[in-house]
């Protein structure tokens, strides 16, 4: 397993989009217009590869309070294998290198416990809709 970090100018960015479209657009019915947004160019993009095949993706972008982790996904065929944690560790490592004091994310409600196991705290008082899917806001301080 290998995680590559790229920008929108790198060839691996297309691999990130491939995974994101499989999970969010095809599987979860998020519109492509919502999935590919105005923050693409300002973000660091992460692609998880299994023997050269893209199987996971995510992005990290700067926000006022630190960094925001977004678009975290693993192909259905590779879930429940600890790969989400591998991807998140790489994204947090990059956030620390960028000197972000904390990272924020909006977790789909079904994934809230996954993020809690990684040290995230739920900061929203109740779930909210984002792209037609229920989410909670979460945050983690980085040391």
C-alpha distance (Angstrom), angle and dihedral (degrees) to the residues before:
residue distance angle dihedral
X1 . . .
X2 3.76 . .
X3 3.81 132.0 .
X4 3.80 117.1 -152.0
X5 3.79 123.6 -163.8
X6 3.78 116.7 -148.9
X7 3.77 146.9 158.1
X8 3.78 127.4 -127.3
X9 3.83 88.1 -90.7
X10 3.81 94.2 61.2
X11 3.81 123.1 90.2
X12 3.83 91.0 -124.6
X13 3.82 89.5 65.1
X14 3.82 87.1 76.3
X15 3.80 88.3 56.0
X16 3.81 90.0 52.8
X17 3.80 90.0 51.9
X18 3.80 90.9 48.1
X19 3.81 92.2 56.6
X20 3.79 93.7 41.7
X21 3.80 92.0 51.0
X22 3.81 91.5 48.8
X23 3.80 92.8 51.8
X24 3.78 105.9 31.2
X25 3.81 104.7 26.8
X26 3.81 102.6 32.8
X27 3.81 102.1 27.1
X28 3.81 101.6 32.6
X29 3.83 99.4 27.9
X30 3.81 96.6 -124.4
X31 3.79 110.6 158.2
X32 3.80 115.0 -108.9
X33 3.82 88.6 -126.2
X34 3.81 90.0 60.8
X35 3.79 94.3 41.7
X36 3.81 96.9 50.8
X37 3.79 103.1 48.3
X38 3.80 143.0 163.5
X39 3.82 92.5 -81.6
X40 3.82 96.3 68.0
X41 3.82 96.0 96.5
X42 3.83 93.7 46.6
X43 3.81 93.7 51.5
X44 3.77 136.6 85.9
X45 3.81 107.8 -129.6
X46 3.79 123.6 -145.9
X47 3.79 126.5 -158.4
X48 3.78 124.5 -171.6
X49 3.80 113.0 -150.6
X50 3.79 130.0 -163.0
X51 3.82 108.3 -162.5
X52 3.81 90.4 -26.8
X53 3.79 95.0 -46.8
X54 3.83 117.1 117.0
X55 3.81 109.4 -122.8
X56 3.82 104.8 154.7
X57 3.78 140.3 30.0
X58 3.77 144.8 178.2
X59 3.76 141.1 156.2
X60 3.79 138.0 -136.6
X61 3.77 123.5 -155.2
X62 3.78 134.7 177.1
X63 3.80 118.5 -104.9
X64 3.79 130.3 173.7
X65 3.82 94.9 -91.6
X66 3.82 96.7 43.0
X67 3.79 126.7 -76.5
X68 3.77 134.7 -14.8
X69 3.79 120.8 -146.5
X70 3.78 112.6 -150.6
X71 3.80 143.9 164.4
X72 3.80 94.3 28.6
X73 3.80 109.8 172.0
X74 3.78 144.0 149.9
X75 3.81 123.8 -159.4
X76 3.81 111.8 -101.8
X77 3.81 90.8 -116.3
X78 3.82 91.2 61.8
X79 3.81 103.3 40.3
X80 3.82 125.5 118.9
X81 3.82 91.8 35.3
X82 3.82 100.1 101.3
X83 3.79 92.5 -101.6
X84 3.80 94.4 123.6
X85 3.79 88.8 60.1
X86 3.81 90.7 49.5
X87 3.80 90.4 52.4
X88 3.81 93.1 45.7
X89 3.82 91.8 50.0
X90 3.80 90.2 55.6
X91 3.80 91.8 47.8
X92 3.82 91.7 49.4
X93 3.80 90.2 47.6
X94 3.81 89.3 54.5
X95 3.83 90.4 47.2
X96 3.82 90.1 53.4
X97 3.81 90.7 49.5
X98 3.80 87.7 52.0
X99 3.84 87.5 54.2
X100 3.80 94.0 -119.9
X101 3.82 108.6 165.1
X102 3.80 90.7 -149.1
X103 3.77 143.3 -3.5
X104 3.78 127.5 -131.4
X105 3.78 128.5 -161.2
X106 3.77 139.9 173.9
X107 3.81 106.9 -130.2
X108 3.75 124.3 -160.6
X109 3.80 104.7 -115.1
X110 3.82 93.0 -114.3
X111 3.85 89.2 57.3
X112 3.82 97.1 48.3
X113 3.81 93.9 100.8
X114 3.82 90.9 50.1
X115 3.81 90.5 57.4
X116 3.81 92.5 43.4
X117 3.82 88.6 57.9
X118 3.82 87.1 55.5
X119 3.81 91.8 54.7
X120 3.80 101.7 -94.2
X121 3.79 121.5 142.5
X122 3.79 123.0 -147.6
X123 3.81 108.5 -118.4
X124 3.81 101.9 176.1
X125 3.79 117.2 88.2
X126 3.79 93.3 -141.1
X127 3.81 138.6 4.2
X128 3.81 119.6 -83.4
X129 3.79 135.1 -164.2
X130 3.80 119.2 -104.6
X131 3.82 117.6 172.1
X132 3.81 87.7 -11.9
X133 3.83 92.8 -58.4
X134 3.82 126.3 108.4
X135 3.82 113.1 -111.8
X136 3.80 140.9 172.7
X137 3.80 126.5 -149.3
X138 3.80 114.8 -118.7
X139 3.79 135.8 -179.5
X140 3.79 139.8 -168.0
X141 3.80 128.2 -166.5
X142 3.79 114.6 -133.1
X143 3.80 120.3 -144.9
